[in-house]
Each structure stands twice: as C-alpha cells, then as structure tokens.
Amino acid sequence: MFGTPLRRFASTVNSAVFQKYGNPLSVLKMQATQLKALCSKDVQIKMVASAMSAADLCAVSGRNPAGFAFPAVAGSEGVGIVEKVGSGVSSLKENQMVMLIKPFQGMVRAESLTTRNDALLAVPNGLAPEIACHLLGDAGAAYKMLTSFADLKAGDVVLQNDACSPIGRCVVQLCKARGIKTVNIVKDCPKCDACGKKMLEEMGGDIVVSESQLDGTDLKKSLSALPPVKLVLNGRGGCVMSEVLKMVRGVDVVTYCESSCQPFRASAAELMTQSLSLRGFSMNCWLKSAKKEEVAALVGELAGAVAKGELKFNTKEVKFEEVMSCVEKAANSTCGGTRVIKL
C-alpha cells in the first residue's frame, strides 16, 4: 500500500536528475537535489507515487523538449500527501492527498517536493494513488482527443495506431463506454500478437489488426462494413501512418506521439482529394494553459469512469531504488503497462 506515515525530511532529496537531453539510460542519474524553500503560495508534499511514461522519456531525450532549466528532475505526474502549506494557501491542507496537474515539475523524487499550490489538485475520494499518479497523462490525453476534434456519437468510428500503448488502451475503453466503435492497429511484435490483440478485444475494441495487415483484404472488408471513420489518432508515425492516410477521407488526423521515431508522409493529392486535416495534440501543452477548474472537471470525469469500471489500467509497480531499471524497461517496452514508482 501507499499509506506511508509522514515524517520530517532533510533539505535535500534523492531524485532522478539529468544535466542535458539524451538517451534516458545514459543521461538520467540518481543524485541529491535541494528541496525548494517554502514560499507563501507554495505547498510541500511527501511523495507517495509517481509515474514514468513514454512522454517523460521523450522529454528527457529531447524529442519532446519542455524547455528544462538544467539540471532537471524527470517526471510529470505524481501523487503526494501535503506536509506543509505556505501562509497564502487556503485551498489545500495538511495530510490531504494531492496530484500534480502541471507538467514537468520533477516528480521522480524519493521523498518531498515543494511546488506552487496551483499545480496541485486534491485527489478525488476513492481514487487510488497508483491510478491518480498517471491518470491525466494516459486517460486524460485520450479523453481530450476524443472530445476536442470531432463531435463523436454512439455508432461513430475512431481509427488509431499504437493501440496497445497506455493511451491507446484508454481510447478503446472510453469509446466502448460511449458506444463508439474503434479500429485498432498494433505493432508487429510477438508480445502484441500474443496478448495485445486479445487484451484490446476484451476491452471492447471492434477491429484489431497488426501493422503488417494494413494492406490486406480482410481489413478493407471490415472497414467497408462500418460507417466512415470520423477521427484518426496517430501515436506511431512512420510508414504505418502513411498507409493509414490512404484509408480515410474527410477526417481530422491527430498526432500525439511518434513512437516509431520516423515522420509520416502525406502527399498533396491525399490532403486535397481526401480532405484530410492534420492536427497535433500535446496533453502537457493543454495542462500548462488549462484553468484549474477545467483540470478538476476532467479528473472528476475520469475518476467517475474508473469508479464505474469503464476505465482500467495495467500498471507495474517498482520501488524508487529500481528507477533506472524502470527506465530501461519503459524505454524498451512495446505493449507493457505504465510504470508506477512507489515512494
């Protein structure tokens, strides 16, 4: 369990630090960092759990730079218990469970963190910390893309690649709960073929195919039996996405990641004759500009889905001492769950 008793800590804490962008396995080091002094609008929290996601690793590598001031501490999401509040803070109180709602606050720390109070939100009652610590990055991103780019209704169709990723799994479940059909493309790898397809089907995925099946007649037949695709979500990029563009017309194509590390090609003819609109979405950018009330409403919606059993997560818990092993597994993962670091 995560209910570790509160205790007083020194002014330095062990953290996952990087001095420059690069391969996370090379640039991330465990070292002591100074705990920020508590100002009037600040809150000091005792870390309970944090997440290590693909987005965090992309930020460390520089593929998704966040404008860090080096040295920087890795991690965007986490949960903690309020230890102290500044004199100007009235919205939070000691011993309250809170979650980070502003990105890149440096969450992979062994002990405490001091941050401004508007970067924190009280965790809804009943929401487990091991879920709250990565709720926005995975389910939040899926929810925002499904609600921001198309007016989706029951019976509509969403097509996505990288469907075995944490965000892809959330897309399937959120769509299933709303009667929206999903066409899901998974990577060509033994793990995805062996259990990923079955997992997505059990979650409610309507069509699940591997990337090597994109040009097959079975997929084309299945697509022809469905209404036209209304939204495309791209987390993969590369030649896979280039093939997907040939299958759709009159839709927004929303890119939120590029796990293949390769750009995709969209010809002028495809854009013009198929009336495609290429869009981009970053959950971190949304969180930076969103009002606290907007984030709270999103968290409440997702917490409700969790409570109803509509949204489930595949998490893997690791100890703080195992962070570097966690980074290696996350970097090499194809269809695995989100790594949750117990602190």
ABEGO torsion letter per residue (X at the ends): XABBBBBBBBABBBBBBBABBEBAAAABBBBBBBBBBBBAABBBBBBABBBBBAAAAAAAAGABBAGBBOBBBBEABBBBBBABBBAABAABBBGBBBBBABBGAGABBABBBBBBAAABBBBBBGBBAAAAAAAAAAAAAAAAAAAAABBBBBGBBBBBBGAABAAAAAAAAAAAAAGBBBBBBBBBBAAAAAAAAAAAAAAGBABBBBAAAAABAAAAAAAAABBBBABBBBAAEEAAAAAAAAABBGBBBBBABBAAGBBBBBBAAAAAAAGBBBBBBBAAAAAAABBAAAAAAAAAAAAAAAAAGABBBBBBBBBAAAAAAAAAAAAABAABBBBBBBX
